[in-house]
Amino acid sequence: MGEAIKNFILEAEATMEKHDWGTLRWVSNPTVQGAKQITSLVVHLPKDQGHNFHLHPTQEEVIFVIEGSIEQWIGKEKHILNPGDSVFIPANTVHASFQIGDKEAKLLATLGPCSDNEVGYDIQDMSIESPYNTLRD
C-alpha cells in the first residue's frame, strides 16, 4: 500500500519553522500530506525582513500576497506587491521577497513539482553571488 494521504490539515496541527528572515507553515508537501506534485506554505515576513535572493532549481513557484506589502525581485527586476497581487517565478530563476511598509507580510507560496526530499522543496542561496549581493544597497 502507498503513502498515507492526509486531506485535512488544521492550523493547530501544522508544522511551523522559524528562520532568521521569518516563519513558515507547511500547508502541503510529501511529509505533511503525501503530496507528489505540490508543495505549499504560508510565509510570514516580519517588519524589515525578507527571504533573500535564492532559486529553486527544478520548481516553478507562485507567490500570492495575503497581507502586507513586499518588494518582490525576479532577477534584477523589482516590483511592489500588495494584498491580492501575485507573481509567477519560473524554475531556476533567482528571486527574493522583502517585507516593506508598516505591517508584517503574509504570503502563500506554492511550488511544483515536489522535489525528491521529505518537504518537496529545493532551494539554493544566491544572496552572496554577484549581482544579487548588491541589488538592495
PAZAPA-4460 file (N, C-alpha, C; in steps of 0.05 Angstrom, whole numbers, plus 32768, in hexadecimal, padded with zeros to 4 digits):
% residues 137
    n_x    n_y    n_z   ca_x   ca_y   ca_z    c_x    c_y    c_z   seq   type   mol
   8011   7FE8   8000   8000   8000   8000   8012   8019   8000     1      M     A
   800A   802F   7FF2   8019   8047   7FF0   8019   8058   8009     2      G     A
   8026   8070   8007   8028   8082   801D   800C   808C   8025     3      E     A
   8009   8092   803F   7FEF   809C   8048   7FEB   80B9   803F     4      A     A
   7FD3   80BF   8037   7FCC   80D9   802E   7FBA   80E5   8044     5      I     A
   7FC1   80FD   804D   7FB1   810B   8061   7FA4   8123   8053     6      K     A
   7F8B   8122   804F   7F7D   8137   8040   7F79   8151   804F     7      N     A
   7F75   814F   8069   7F6F   8167   8079   7F86   816C   808C     8      F     A
   7F90   8185   808C   7FA4   818E   809F   7F99   81A6   80AE     9      I     A
   7F94   81A3   80C8   7F8A   81B9   80D8   7FA2   81CA   80E1    10      L     A
   7F9D   81E4   80E4   7FB3   81F6   80EA   7FC2   81EE   8103    11      E     A
   7FB4   81E4   8117   7FC0   81DB   8130   7FD3   81C4   812C    12      A     A
   7FCF   81B4   8116   7FE0   819D   8111   7FF7   81A3   80FE    13      E     A
   7FF7   81BB   80F2   800B   81C1   80DE   8027   81C4   80E9    14      A     A
   803A   81BC   80D9   8056   81BE   80E0   8060   81DA   80DA    15      T     A
   806B   81E7   80EE   8076   8202   80EC   8094   8201   80ED    16      M     A
   80A1   8212   80DD   80BE   8215   80DE   80C5   8232   80E2    17      E     A
   80D7   8238   80F4   80E1   8253   80F8   80FC   8256   80EC    18      K     A
   80FF   826B   80DC   8119   8271   80CF   8121   828E   80D7    19      H     A
   813A   8295   80D1   8143   82B0   80D7   8134   82C5   80C7    20      D     A
   8127   82BE   80B1   8119   82D1   80A0   80FB   82D1   80A4    21      W     A
   80F0   82BD   80B3   80D3   82BB   80B8   80CB   829F   80BF    22      G     A
   80B2   8299   80BD   80A8   827F   80C4   8099   8273   80AC    23      T     A
   8097   8259   80AB   8087   824C   8097   8077   8236   80A3    24      L     A
   8060   8230   8097   804E   821A   809F   8049   8209   8087    25      R     A
   8050   81F0   8088   804B   81DE   8072   802E   81D8   806F    26      W     A
   8023   81DC   8057   8007   81D7   8051   8005   81BC   8043    27      V     A
   8018   81B7   8030   8017   819E   8021   8034   8198   8019    28      S     A
   803B   817F   801D   8055   8174   8013   8054   8156   8016    29      N     A
   8069   8148   800D   8068   812B   8010   8065   8121   802D    30      P     A
   8072   812E   8040   8071   8125   805B   8056   812C   8068    31      T     A
   804C   8144   8063   8033   814D   8070   801B   813D   8065    32      V     A
   8019   813B   804B   8001   812F   803F   8006   8118   802B    33      Q     A
   801F   8112   8026   8024   80FE   8011   8022   810A   7FF5    34      G     A
   8023   8125   7FF3   8021   8132   7FD9   8038   812A   7FC7    35      A     A
   8033   8127   7FAE   8048   8120   7F9A   804F   8137   7F87    36      K     A
   803C   8149   7F83   8040   815E   7F6F   8041   817A   7F7A    37      Q     A
   8035   817F   7F92   8033   819A   7F9C   803E   819C   7FB8    38      I     A
   8050   81AF   7FBC   8059   81B8   7FD6   804F   81D4   7FDB    39      T     A
   8041   81D8   7FF1   8035   81F2   7FF6   803B   81FA   8013    40      S     A
   8040   8213   8018   8046   821D   8032   803C   823A   8036    41      L     A
   8036   8241   804F   802F   825C   8056   8048   8268   8063    42      V     A
   8050   827F   8059   8068   828C   8063   8061   82A6   8070    43      V     A
   806C   82AB   8087   8069   82C5   8096   8084   82D3   8095    44      H     A
   8084   82EB   808A   809D   82FC   808A   8098   8313   809D    45      L     A
   80A6   8313   80B4   80A3   832A   80C6   80AE   8344   80BA    46      P     A
   80A8   835A   80C7   80B1   8374   80BE   80CF   8374   80B8    47      K     A
   80D6   837E   80A1   80F2   8382   8098   8101   8367   8094    48      D     A
   80F2   8351   8090   80FF   8337   808C   80F8   832E   806F    49      Q     A
   8106   8319   8067   8100   830E   804C   810F   82F4   8047    50      G     A
   8104   82E6   8033   8111   82CD   802A   8124   82D5   8014    51      H     A
   813E   82D7   801A   8152   82E2   8008   8154   82D2   7FEE    52      N     A
   8164   82DC   7FDC   8166   82D1   7FC1   816D   82B3   7FC1    53      F     A
   815D   82A3   7FB3   8160   8286   7FB2   8152   827C   7F98    54      H     A
   8154   8262   7F93   8146   8256   7F7D   813F   823A   7F84    55      L     A
   812C   822F   7F75   8123   8214   7F77   812A   8206   7F5D    56      H     A
   813F   81F6   7F5C   814A   81EC   7F42   8135   81DF   7F30    57      P     A
   8123   81CF   7F3B   8111   81C0   7F29   80F3   81C6   7F2E    58      T     A
   80EE   81DB   7F3D   80D2   81E1   7F45   80C9   81FC   7F3C    59      Q     A
   80B1   81FD   7F31   80A3   8217   7F2C   8097   821F   7F47    60      E     A
   8092   8239   7F4A   8086   8243   7F63   8072   825A   7F5D    61      E     A
   805D   825A   7F6C   804A   8271   7F6C   8049   827B   7F88    62      V     A
   804C   8295   7F8B   8049   82A3   7FA5   8031   82B5   7FA4    63      I     A
   801F   82B2   7FB7   8007   82C2   7FB9   8008   82D2   7FD3    64      F     A
   8004   82EC   7FD2   8006   82FD   7FEA   7FEA   82FD   7FF7    65      V     A
   7FE9   82F4   8010   7FD1   82F3   8020   7FCE   830D   8030    66      I     A
   7FE3   8315   803D   7FE3   832D   804E   7FFD   833C   804B    67      E     A
   7FFD   8356   8050   8015   8366   804F   801E   836B   8032    68      G     A
   8037   8375   8030   8043   837B   8016   805F   8371   8015    69      S     A
   8067   8369   7FFD   8082   835F   7FF9   8090   836C   7FE1    70      I     A
   80AA   836D   7FE3   80BB   8374   7FCD   80C3   8359   7FC1    71      E     A
   80B9   8354   7FA9   80BD   833A   7F9C   80D1   833D   7F86    72      Q     A
   80E6   832D   7F87   80FB   832D   7F72   80F9   8314   7F62    73      W     A
   80FD   8316   7F48   8102   82FF   7F35   811A   8308   7F26    74      I     A
   8131   82FA   7F2B   814A   8303   7F1F   8150   831F   7F29    75      G     A
   8155   8331   7F16   815B   834D   7F1E   8143   8360   7F1B    76      K     A
   812B   8354   7F18   8113   8364   7F15   8103   8364   7F2F    77      E     A
   80FA   837B   7F38   80EC   837E   7F51   80D0   8389   7F4D    78      K     A
   80BC   837E   7F5B   80A1   8388   7F5C   8097   8389   7F78    79      H     A
   8085   839B   7F7F   8077   839B   7F98   805D   838C   7F95    80      I     A
   8059   8379   7FA7   8040   8369   7FA7   8031   836E   7FC0    81      L     A
   8016   8370   7FBE   8004   8375   7FD4   7FEF   835F   7FD5    82      N     A
   7FDF   835F   7FEA   7FCB   834A   7FED   7FBB   8345   7FD3    83      P     A
   7FB9   832C   7FCB   7FAB   8324   7FB3   7FBD   8322   7F9B    84      G     A
   7FD6   832D   7F9D   7FE9   832B   7F87   7FF7   8310   7F88    85      D     A
   8002   8307   7F71   8011   82EE   7F70   8027   82F0   7F5C    86      S     A
   8039   82DD   7F5D   8050   82DC   7F4A   8055   82BF   7F43    87      V     A
   805B   82BA   7F2A   8063   829F   7F21   8082   82A0   7F1D    88      F     A
   808F   828C   7F28   80AC   828A   7F26   80B4   8270   7F18    89      I     A
   80BF   8271   7F00   80C7   8258   7EF3   80DD   8249   7F02    90      P     A
   80DF   822F   7EFE   80F4   821F   7F0A   810F   822B   7F04    91      A     A
   8122   8228   7F17   813E   8230   7F14   8141   824E   7F10    92      N     A
   812E   825E   7F1B   812F   827B   7F18   8134   8288   7F33    93      T     A
   8148   8299   7F35   814E   82A6   7F4E   8138   82BA   7F55    94      V     A
   8130   82BA   7F6F   811C   82CC   7F78   811F   82D1   7F96    95      H     A
   8111   82E6   7FA0   8112   82EC   7FBD   80F8   82FB   7FC4    96      A     A
   80F0   82FA   7FDD   80D8   8308   7FE7   80E0   8316   8001    97      S     A
   80DB   8330   8002   80E2   8340   801A   80C9   834F   8024    98      F     A
   80C3   834D   803D   80AC   835C   8049   80B2   837A   8048    99      Q     A
   809E   8389   8040   80A0   83A7   8041   8087   83B1   804E   100      I     A
   8087   83C9   8057   806E   83D5   8063   806E   83D1   8081   101      G     A
   8056   83D5   808C   8053   83D6   80A9   804A   83BC   80B6   102      D     A
   8042   83A8   80A7   8039   8390   80B3   8046   8377   80A7   103      K     A
   8046   8362   80B6   8051   8348   80AD   8044   8340   8093   104      E     A
   8053   8334   8082   8049   8329   8069   8042   830B   806D   105      A     A
   802C   8303   8061   8024   82E7   8062   8020   82DE   8045   106      K     A
   802E   82C9   803D   802E   82BF   8022   8026   82A2   8021   107      L     A
   801A   829A   800A   8016   827E   8004   8029   8277   7FED   108      L     A
   803B   8265   7FF1   804E   825C   7FDC   8047   823F   7FD4   109      A     A
   8045   823B   7FBA   803F   8220   7FB0   8054   8219   7F9B   110      T     A
   8061   8202   7F9E   8076   81F9   7F8D   806F   81DD   7F81   111      L     A
   8078   81D8   7F69   8073   81BE   7F5D   8086   81B9   7F46   112      G     A
   808B   81A0   7F40   8082   8189   7F4F   8093   8186   7F68   113      P     A
   808A   8174   7F7A   809A   816F   7F92   80B5   8164   7F8B   114      C     A
   80C9   816C   7F9A   80E4   8161   7F96   80E6   8147   7FA6   115      S     A
   80FB   8139   7FA3   80FE   811E   7FAE   8109   811E   7FCB   116      D     A
   80FF   8130   7FDB   8106   812F   7FF8   80EC   8130   8008   117      N     A
   80EF   812E   8022   80D7   812B   8033   80C4   8143   8033   118      E     A
   80CF   815B   802D   80BE   8173   802C   80B6   817B   8010   119      V     A
   80C2   816E   7FFC   80BB   8173   7FE1   80C4   818E   7FD6   120      G     A
   80D9   8198   7FE2   80E2   81B4   7FDE   8100   81B5   7FDD   121      Y     A
   810B   81BE   7FC6   8128   81C2   7FC4   812E   81E0   7FC1   122      D     A
   8143   81E9   7FCE   814A   8205   7FCD   8168   8208   7FCC   123      I     A
   8170   821C   7FBD   818D   8223   7FBA   8190   8240   7FC0   124      Q     A
   81A0   8247   7FD5   81A4   8263   7FDD   81B5   8271   7FC8   125      D     A
   81AC   8288   7FBF   81BB   8299   7FAC   81C2   82B4   7FB7   126      M     A
   81BD   82B8   7FD1   81C0   82D3   7FDD   81DC   82DE   7FDE   127      S     A
   81F0   82CC   7FDC   820C   82D6   7FDD   8218   82D7   7FC1   128      I     A
   8209   82CF   7FAD   8212   82CF   7F91   820E   82EB   7F84   129      E     A
   8220   82F2   7F72   821C   830B   7F63   8208   8305   7F4C   130      S     A
   81F6   8317   7F46   81F3   8332   7F50   81E0   8334   7F68   131      P     A
   81D5   831D   7F71   81BF   831D   7F85   81C9   8328   7FA0   132      Y     A
   81E2   8326   7FA6   81ED   832F   7FC0   81EE   834E   7FC1   133      N     A
   81E8   835C   7FAB   81E9   8379   7FAC   81D0   8387   7FA2   134      T     A
   81BC   8378   7F9A   81A4   8384   7F8E   8194   8395   7FA2   135      L     A
   8194   838F   7FBB   8185   839F   7FCE   8195   83B4   7FDD   136      R     A
   81AE   83B8   7FD6   81BF   83CC   7FE3   81B7   83E8   7FDE   137      D     A
***
